[in-house]
Amino acid sequence: MSRLRWVILAVTAIVVVSSVGATAMSVSADQPKVHISGVSISNDEPVTGETVTVTAEVSNLETSNETIDIKRVQVRKSNSAKTYRRVEDIGSLAPGGSVSVPMTVSFDNPGMKSLTVYVLVQGENGDTEAYEYPVSIEVSELNVNADLSVTTDDNKSTAVEFTNYGNVNVSDIELTATADEETIAQKYLFETEPDTSRSVAFDTGGLNGEEVTVTATYTAQEETYTTTTTHVVDYPLAGEMRLTSIETTQSGSGVTIQGDSANIGNTDAESVLVSVEDTDNVSPTSPLGDYYIGTVEAGEFSTFELTAEVEGATSSVPVEIRYIVDNDRVTTTQLVDVSPGSSSAVRSSQTTDTATGQESSGESGLPLTSISTVLAVLVVSIVGFGIYRWRNP
């Protein structure tokens, strides 16, 4: 009897527990069908001190049988009571509705952050229920690093490139260029993301060979930073043609001009043409009134020859030089001195003298070297005869 009684009591306990469990499930089924449908992060690779927005999407399913109140949404450290951000009394949410709750957080130390989005809701009957959503964020150490590079493109402008080598956006970028402690220009740039560059040009015309200092002032994480670099403006000089090593030969009224057409600039000169200008006292003559050279590279030269007719005591011949450099057509005139005693005439005369081999005098007689030789032989003979007579009296 005693054993049977214990069996009956055990069976009765099992039936009671089963009945209580079913009631709990039934009660749970009547609770609001609310859940966190998703969590988004504004920046999944933030740096220390940077503000990150964590947005929780809270939904009340259409199958729910009541309107709920969202009492609290917060972001806190997982398995900890530490709370980063809390938002309370968001409002009511009817069946089928949803709401986004943004929360801003920041972190002082780098590393992987395990977080939990916690939502507390209350039903019409006053019962509350909590929901959780895990979130992980990798936080990096703040690195603010920007630099400048400067290049001179041509004789008018110098390009400055600002590069953000850090891991955080920089803004309020102001570039200042100075030369000889005087500000020559100021420029401003838009916000620049990490691993991004922005460029601006300064007018540096007339500053060739001078040192320019460029300073960038910018803001990152609400702090102000500066970086400075110096640059010597050095732009290539445009090709420039000039006549050099000129020699002239004059026969009567005819003049022949020979020399080099040299490019003393740093860029090529194209379609180079030299010609004698037709004036009142000078006129080009055949066969070389003009001479087409073509292209002369930077630092190179090409020979030319011109013929002209001059009148009276004309002292110079104008030679026109036409060429194209950097897509610009250039015309210039250079005067060639053809007057007697000019440097070019002297060079021409010396060259001619060497070729013809003129003699010094037209008088007859032995040359000076021959007379000296005869006298030397005579002196030696007399001295020798004197010594012979002294030894043989």
C-alpha positions as CSV (number, residue, x, y, z in Angstrom):
1,M,0.0,0.0,0.0
2,S,2.8,2.3,0.9
3,R,4.7,1.7,-2.3
4,L,1.5,2.1,-4.4
5,R,0.8,5.4,-2.7
6,W,4.2,6.8,-3.7
7,V,3.7,5.7,-7.3
8,I,0.3,7.5,-7.4
9,L,1.9,10.7,-6.0
10,A,4.7,10.6,-8.6
11,V,2.3,10.3,-11.5
12,T,0.2,13.1,-10.1
13,A,3.3,15.4,-9.9
14,I,4.3,14.7,-13.5
15,V,0.7,15.6,-14.7
16,V,0.8,18.8,-12.7
17,V,4.2,19.9,-14.2
18,S,3.1,19.1,-17.7
19,S,0.0,21.2,-17.2
20,V,2.0,24.1,-15.9
21,G,4.4,24.0,-18.9
22,A,1.6,24.0,-21.4
23,T,0.2,27.1,-19.7
24,A,3.5,28.9,-19.9
25,M,3.7,28.2,-23.6
26,S,0.2,29.3,-24.1
27,V,0.9,32.5,-22.2
28,S,4.1,33.0,-24.3
29,A,2.0,32.6,-27.5
30,D,-0.2,35.5,-26.4
31,Q,2.8,37.9,-25.9
32,P,3.4,40.7,-28.5
33,K,5.3,39.3,-31.5
34,V,8.1,41.9,-31.5
35,H,11.6,41.4,-32.7
36,I,14.7,43.3,-33.8
37,S,14.7,42.9,-37.6
38,G,18.2,44.2,-38.1
39,V,21.0,46.5,-36.9
40,S,23.1,48.7,-39.2
41,I,26.4,50.5,-38.4
42,S,27.4,53.7,-40.1
43,N,31.1,52.7,-40.1
44,D,32.2,49.2,-39.5
45,E,35.9,50.3,-39.3
46,P,35.9,53.3,-37.0
47,V,38.9,54.7,-35.2
48,T,39.2,55.7,-31.5
49,G,37.3,58.8,-30.7
50,E,35.2,58.6,-33.9
51,T,31.4,58.7,-33.6
52,V,29.6,55.7,-35.0
53,T,25.8,55.4,-35.4
54,V,24.2,52.1,-34.5
55,T,20.7,51.9,-35.9
56,A,18.2,49.2,-34.6
57,E,15.2,48.3,-36.6
58,V,12.3,47.2,-34.2
59,S,9.2,45.6,-35.7
60,N,5.8,44.5,-34.4
61,L,4.7,41.7,-36.6
62,E,1.3,41.8,-38.4
63,T,0.4,38.6,-36.5
64,S,0.7,40.5,-33.3
65,N,-2.6,41.1,-31.4
66,E,-1.8,44.4,-29.8
67,T,0.0,47.7,-29.9
68,I,3.2,47.9,-28.0
69,D,5.2,50.7,-26.4
70,I,9.0,50.7,-27.0
71,K,10.2,51.7,-23.5
72,R,13.9,51.6,-24.1
73,V,16.6,50.8,-26.7
74,Q,20.3,50.8,-25.8
75,V,23.7,49.7,-26.8
76,R,25.8,48.1,-24.1
77,K,28.8,45.9,-23.8
78,S,28.1,42.2,-24.1
79,N,28.0,40.3,-20.8
80,S,28.3,43.6,-19.0
81,A,26.2,46.3,-17.5
82,K,28.2,49.0,-19.2
83,T,26.0,51.0,-21.5
84,Y,27.3,53.1,-24.4
85,R,24.0,54.8,-25.4
86,R,20.4,54.7,-24.2
87,V,17.2,56.0,-25.8
88,E,13.9,55.9,-23.9
89,D,10.2,56.3,-24.6
90,I,10.4,55.9,-28.3
91,G,6.6,55.6,-28.7
92,S,3.9,53.1,-29.7
93,L,4.1,50.5,-32.5
94,A,1.0,49.0,-34.0
95,P,0.8,45.5,-35.5
96,G,2.8,45.5,-38.8
97,G,4.7,48.6,-38.0
98,S,8.4,49.2,-37.5
99,V,10.7,51.9,-36.4
100,S,14.4,52.8,-36.7
101,V,16.2,53.9,-33.6
102,P,19.6,55.5,-34.2
103,M,22.2,55.6,-31.4
104,T,25.7,57.2,-31.5
105,V,28.6,55.6,-29.8
106,S,32.4,56.1,-29.7
107,F,35.3,54.2,-28.2
108,D,38.4,55.4,-26.5
109,N,40.5,52.3,-27.1
110,P,41.1,50.2,-30.2
111,G,40.2,46.5,-30.5
112,M,37.2,44.2,-31.3
113,K,34.1,45.5,-29.5
114,S,31.4,42.9,-28.7
115,L,28.1,44.8,-28.2
116,T,24.5,44.0,-27.6
117,V,21.5,46.0,-28.8
118,Y,18.9,45.7,-26.1
119,V,15.2,46.5,-26.7
120,L,12.5,46.6,-23.9
121,V,8.8,46.7,-24.9
122,Q,5.5,46.8,-23.0
123,G,2.2,45.3,-24.1
124,E,-1.3,46.7,-23.6
125,N,-1.7,44.5,-20.5
126,G,1.4,46.1,-18.9
127,D,3.7,43.1,-19.4
128,T,7.2,43.8,-20.5
129,E,9.5,41.8,-22.7
130,A,13.2,42.3,-23.7
131,Y,15.0,41.5,-27.0
132,E,18.7,41.4,-27.7
133,Y,20.8,41.6,-30.9
134,P,24.6,41.0,-30.9
135,V,26.9,43.4,-32.8
136,S,30.7,43.4,-33.3
137,I,32.8,46.4,-34.3
138,E,36.5,46.5,-35.0
139,V,38.0,49.8,-33.7
140,S,41.4,51.0,-35.0
141,E,43.9,53.3,-33.4
142,L,43.4,56.9,-34.7
143,N,46.0,57.8,-37.3
144,V,46.1,61.4,-38.6
145,N,48.6,61.7,-41.4
146,A,48.4,64.1,-44.4
147,D,51.2,65.2,-46.7
148,L,51.8,67.6,-49.6
149,S,53.5,67.1,-53.0
150,V,54.3,70.0,-55.2
151,T,55.2,70.1,-58.9
152,T,55.7,72.9,-61.4
153,D,53.9,72.2,-64.6
154,D,54.8,75.2,-66.8
155,N,55.8,78.8,-66.5
156,K,52.4,79.8,-65.2
157,S,51.3,77.5,-62.4
158,T,52.5,75.1,-59.8
159,A,50.3,72.1,-58.7
160,V,49.9,71.1,-55.1
161,E,48.5,67.7,-54.2
162,F,47.1,67.1,-50.7
163,T,46.9,63.4,-49.7
164,N,45.2,61.9,-46.7
165,Y,47.4,58.9,-45.6
166,G,45.5,58.5,-42.3
167,N,42.5,56.5,-41.4
168,V,40.0,59.2,-40.7
169,N,38.4,61.9,-42.8
170,V,39.9,65.4,-42.7
171,S,38.1,68.7,-43.4
172,D,38.5,72.5,-43.4
173,I,41.6,72.1,-45.6
174,E,43.3,75.4,-46.2
175,L,46.4,75.7,-48.4
176,T,48.7,78.8,-48.2
177,A,51.6,79.4,-50.5
178,T,54.3,82.0,-49.6
179,A,57.5,83.3,-51.3
180,D,60.0,85.6,-49.5
181,E,57.7,85.5,-46.5
182,E,54.8,87.0,-48.6
183,T,51.6,85.2,-49.2
184,I,51.1,84.6,-52.9
185,A,47.8,82.6,-52.8
186,Q,45.3,80.7,-50.6
187,K,43.2,77.8,-51.7
188,Y,40.6,75.6,-50.0
189,L,39.7,71.9,-50.5
190,F,36.7,69.8,-49.7
191,E,36.7,67.1,-47.0
192,T,39.1,64.3,-47.9
193,E,38.6,60.6,-47.1
194,P,41.5,58.3,-46.2
195,D,43.8,57.2,-49.1
196,T,42.4,60.1,-51.2
197,S,44.1,63.0,-52.8
198,R,42.9,66.5,-53.9
199,S,44.8,68.9,-56.0
200,V,44.9,72.7,-56.6
201,A,47.1,75.0,-58.7
202,F,48.9,78.2,-57.7
203,D,49.9,80.9,-60.0
204,T,53.7,81.0,-59.9
205,G,54.4,83.0,-63.0
206,G,57.6,85.0,-62.7
207,L,58.9,82.9,-59.8
208,N,61.2,80.6,-61.7
209,G,64.2,79.6,-59.5
210,E,62.5,80.9,-56.3
211,E,61.6,78.8,-53.2
212,V,57.8,78.6,-52.4
213,T,56.6,77.3,-49.0
214,V,53.2,75.6,-49.0
215,T,51.4,75.0,-45.7
216,A,48.2,72.9,-45.2
217,T,46.0,73.4,-42.2
218,Y,43.2,70.9,-41.6
219,T,40.8,69.4,-39.1
220,A,40.5,65.7,-38.0
221,Q,38.4,64.5,-35.1
222,E,37.8,68.2,-34.1
223,E,41.5,68.8,-33.7
224,T,43.6,71.1,-35.9
225,Y,46.7,69.9,-37.7
226,T,49.3,71.4,-40.1
227,T,51.8,70.1,-42.6
228,T,54.4,72.1,-44.6
229,T,56.6,71.6,-47.5
230,T,59.0,73.7,-49.6
231,H,59.5,73.7,-53.4
232,V,61.8,75.5,-55.8
233,V,59.8,76.7,-58.8
234,D,61.7,75.3,-61.9
235,Y,59.7,75.3,-65.1
236,P,61.2,74.6,-68.5
237,L,62.0,77.6,-70.7
238,A,60.2,77.7,-74.0
239,G,62.3,77.0,-77.0
240,E,64.1,80.2,-78.2
241,M,66.0,80.5,-81.4
242,R,69.1,82.7,-81.7
243,L,71.7,83.1,-84.4
244,T,75.3,82.4,-83.2
245,S,78.8,81.9,-84.5
246,I,78.0,84.3,-87.4
247,E,80.5,84.9,-90.1
248,T,80.0,87.3,-93.0
249,T,81.7,87.6,-96.4
250,Q,81.2,90.8,-98.5
251,S,82.0,91.1,-102.1
252,G,81.1,94.5,-103.5
253,S,77.5,95.1,-102.5
254,G,76.8,91.3,-102.0
255,V,76.9,89.8,-98.5
256,T,77.0,86.2,-97.5
257,I,76.0,85.3,-93.9
258,Q,76.8,82.0,-92.4
259,G,76.3,80.7,-88.9
260,D,74.3,78.5,-86.5
261,S,70.7,78.8,-85.6
262,A,70.7,77.6,-81.9
263,N,67.8,76.6,-79.7
264,I,68.7,78.0,-76.3
265,G,65.4,77.0,-74.6
266,N,64.3,73.7,-73.0
267,T,61.6,72.7,-75.5
268,D,61.8,71.9,-79.3
269,A,61.4,74.6,-81.9
270,E,59.6,73.5,-85.1
271,S,59.3,74.9,-88.6
272,V,62.4,77.1,-88.1
273,L,62.9,79.6,-91.1
274,V,65.6,82.3,-91.3
275,S,65.4,84.9,-94.0
276,V,66.9,88.3,-94.9
277,E,64.4,91.1,-94.3
278,D,63.7,93.3,-97.3
279,T,64.3,97.0,-96.3
280,D,65.3,100.2,-98.0
281,N,69.0,99.4,-97.8
282,V,68.9,95.6,-97.7
283,S,67.3,93.0,-99.9
284,P,67.5,89.2,-100.0
285,T,69.1,87.8,-103.1
286,S,69.2,84.5,-104.9
287,P,70.0,81.7,-104.1
288,L,69.7,82.0,-100.4
289,G,67.4,84.9,-99.5
290,D,65.8,82.6,-96.9
291,Y,66.8,79.2,-95.4
292,Y,64.4,76.6,-94.1
293,I,65.9,74.6,-91.1
294,G,62.9,72.6,-89.8
295,T,63.0,71.3,-86.3
296,V,65.8,72.2,-83.8
297,E,65.6,70.2,-80.6
298,A,66.2,71.8,-77.2
299,G,69.8,72.6,-76.7
300,E,70.7,71.8,-80.3
301,F,71.6,74.0,-83.3
302,S,71.6,73.8,-87.1
303,T,73.7,75.7,-89.7
304,F,72.4,78.2,-92.2
305,E,73.5,80.4,-95.0
306,L,72.0,83.6,-96.4
307,T,72.8,86.0,-99.2
308,A,71.8,89.6,-99.4
309,E,72.4,92.9,-101.3
310,V,73.3,96.0,-99.4
311,E,73.5,99.6,-100.5
312,G,76.0,102.3,-99.5
313,A,77.5,102.2,-96.0
314,T,75.0,99.8,-94.6
315,S,76.3,98.4,-91.3
316,S,73.9,95.6,-90.5
317,V,71.5,93.2,-92.1
318,P,68.2,92.3,-90.3
319,V,67.6,88.5,-90.3
320,E,64.1,87.4,-89.4
321,I,63.7,84.1,-87.5
322,R,60.3,82.4,-87.6
323,Y,59.5,79.2,-85.7
324,I,56.8,77.3,-83.7
325,V,57.3,76.4,-80.0
326,D,54.7,74.9,-77.7
327,N,52.1,75.4,-80.4
328,D,52.8,79.2,-80.5
329,R,54.2,80.9,-83.6
330,V,57.1,83.2,-82.8
331,T,58.7,85.8,-85.1
332,T,61.9,87.7,-84.1
333,T,64.5,89.7,-85.8
334,Q,68.3,89.7,-85.2
335,L,70.7,92.3,-86.6
336,V,73.9,90.9,-88.1
337,D,76.8,93.4,-88.2
338,V,78.4,93.7,-91.6
339,S,80.3,97.0,-91.1
340,P,84.1,97.0,-91.6
341,G,85.9,96.2,-88.3
342,S,82.9,94.3,-86.9
343,S,83.6,91.0,-85.0
344,S,82.0,89.0,-87.7
345,A,84.0,90.8,-90.4
346,V,87.2,90.2,-88.5
347,R,86.5,86.5,-88.2
348,S,85.7,86.3,-91.8
349,S,88.8,88.2,-92.7
350,Q,91.0,86.0,-90.6
351,T,89.6,82.9,-92.1
352,T,90.3,84.3,-95.6
353,D,93.8,85.4,-94.7
354,T,94.7,81.9,-93.5
355,A,93.4,80.4,-96.7
356,T,95.3,82.8,-99.1
357,G,98.5,82.9,-97.1
358,Q,99.5,86.6,-97.7
359,E,103.2,87.6,-97.5
360,S,104.5,90.4,-95.2
361,S,106.6,92.6,-97.7
362,G,107.3,93.1,-101.4
363,E,111.0,94.2,-101.1
364,S,113.9,92.0,-102.4
365,G,116.8,90.6,-100.4
366,L,117.6,87.6,-98.2
367,P,115.1,86.7,-95.6
368,L,116.1,87.6,-92.0
369,T,116.6,84.0,-91.1
370,S,119.1,83.4,-93.9
371,I,121.2,86.5,-92.9
372,S,121.4,85.3,-89.3
373,T,122.7,81.9,-90.5
374,V,125.5,83.3,-92.6
375,L,126.7,85.6,-89.8
376,A,126.8,82.7,-87.4
377,V,128.9,80.5,-89.8
378,L,131.4,83.4,-90.3
379,V,131.9,84.0,-86.6
380,V,132.6,80.3,-86.0
381,S,135.2,80.3,-88.8
382,I,137.1,83.3,-87.5
383,V,137.2,81.9,-83.9
384,G,138.4,78.6,-85.2
385,F,141.2,80.2,-87.3
386,G,142.4,82.2,-84.3
387,I,142.7,79.2,-82.0
388,Y,144.6,77.3,-84.8
389,R,147.2,80.2,-85.1
390,W,147.6,80.4,-81.3
391,R,148.5,76.7,-81.1
392,N,150.8,76.8,-84.2
393,P,152.7,80.1,-84.2
